[in-house]
Amino acid sequence: MTPDPTLTAFDLASPAPGGVDWEGAEGGGALIAPEALDDAAGAPANLPVAPGAGFAIIAEAVPLEGGDDPAFGTVRWRTLLCADRTPSSGVVLGVAEFGPGDTLLPHRHGPAEVYFGLAGGGTVTIEGVAHEIAAGVAVFIPAEAEHDVVAGPAGLRFAYTFPTGRFAEVDYRFTSR
């Protein structure tokens, strides 16, 4: 497939153009015209996407997921980089968003994870030890460590990343209450 130079970023809610297989799986993101990104996010258009050239994602253009599954808590998230949705490999990156007092319930998973605070504040508890998170604070969560998050009164927003290509490869196991 020859990329259309007028297209720039990925709509993560849509299938890949022509069923493009980014990393051995069906799916991926449909390209969005620059003017759609400008209107949606109020930001300048990204550089054209071409295989091997990298790409940019405007986080606010990616739909929020979650918030309605009692097993997870009230957290919502935007998955920005994921081989099932973007032409990326080896890393998952997203942004978690919490309203005041919102939660991500206690759980564990195989790959390690890193949080990087973007706004607001809260508490990340890892194996029973509380760690404050706020803008500019990085939190490392070892593989298989039980952890949870409670947002403070101003809510919380952080980036999260896993050293794996697909979010589906992260096996979330929530602690029974």
N, C-alpha and C positions, 0 to 999 in steps of 0.2 A: 504494500500500500504506500503510495506517495502522499506525504502529509500536505494538507492544504495550508499554505503559508499565512492565510488570513485567520486561522484558528489558533488558539493559544493555550487553554487550560482544560481541565477535566471536570465534568459534571459527575460526581461520584455516585449519583443515584441512577445513572443510565448505563446500559451495556456499552461495551467498546465498539468503536466504528468497525463495521465489517467483521465482528467477532474476533478482533485482534487478541492474540494470546500473548500477554505480557511476560508470563513466566510459567508457561505450561498449563494455565488454567483459563477457561472461558471467562469472559467478563472484562472489566476495565471501565474506563470512563469515556464518555462521548465528548468530543471537543466542543468548546463553547466559543462563539465569536467574541472578539475583543469588546465590541460595543455592549454585549450582554454583561460582561464582567464589569465594565465601567459603570453601567447603570446599577448593577446589583450591589457592588461593593464601594463605589465611589473612588476607585483606585485606577491608576493607569493600567492599560492592557499589558499582559505579560509578553515575553518573547515567544516566537513561534515554537511549537513542539515538533521535534523530529527525533526519530529513533537514535538513541545514544547521545543526544544533545542536552539532556536534562529538561526540567520544566519547573514551573512555579504554580502554586495553588493559592488562591485567596480564601482564607479560612472561612470568612463569613458567607461565602458562596456555597459552602458545603452544608447540606442539611444536618440538623441535630438529630441524634438517635437517643434512645433510652428514655429514662424518666418515668416509665410506666410499668416496669417489671419489678415487683416487690422483692424478688431474689437479689437484685443488684442494689437496691436502695433508690434514691431519688436523683442520682447523678445523670447528667446528659453529656453526650460527647459528639465530636466531629472527627471522623477518621480521615486524615489528610493524605498520608502515604501508606499504601498497602498494595501488594502485588496483585491482588484480586481486582483492584479498582484503578490503579495507576501504573505507568510503566516504570516501576521501581522494584528493587530487590534487596533483601537482607535487612530491612528495617521497616518497622511500623511506627508512624508518628501521628498523634492526634492531640486534640485539645479537650479536656474535661471541664464542664461548667456546672457549678453548684449555686443554688440560691442560698440565702441565709439559713443555716442549720441543716442543709441537705447532706445526704450521706452516700457513701459507697460502702456497702456492708463488708464484714470480715471475709476474706477469701485468700486463696493462694493460687499460684500457677508456676509452671516449669521455667519459663525464661525469666531472667532478672528484668527489672523495670526501673526507669528513671522518671521522676516528676521534676518539672521546672516551673516554679510559681510565676504567674503572669499578672495576676490581680487578686485583690482581696486577701484572705488568710484563712487558716484552719489548722487542723491537727491530723497528721498521718501517724497512725499507731502501727508499729512494726514489731511483731513478736512481743507485744505487751509494753513496748517502750514508745512513749509519745514524742513526736518530732513536730515542731511548728513549721508550717509552710506559708510563705508569703511571696510577693513579687521579688524575683531575684534569688530565691532560695532553691537549691537542687536537693532532691531526696533520692538516695539509692535504695532500692528494695531488692535484696538478694533473691535468687530463684528459690521457690518453695516457702518463702517466709510469709506467714499470715500477716495481712495488713488490711487496714480500713481507713476511711477518711471521713471527717466531720468538718463541714464548712463553718466558719465563724459568722458573726452578725452581718458582715459586709458581703457574704458569699465568697466564692473562691473560683479561680480559673487557673488551670495549669496545663502545660504541655506534658504529654507522656510518650515514652518510646520503649519499644521492645526490640531486641536484636534478632528478629525473625522477619521473614518476608511478608507473612500474611497474618492478619488479626485472627483468622480462624485457627491458626496454629497455637494460639494462646488458650490453654485448657483451664478456664476459670472453674475453681472448686470452692463454693461458698460454705462457710462454717455453719453447721446446724445450730439452731438456737434452742 
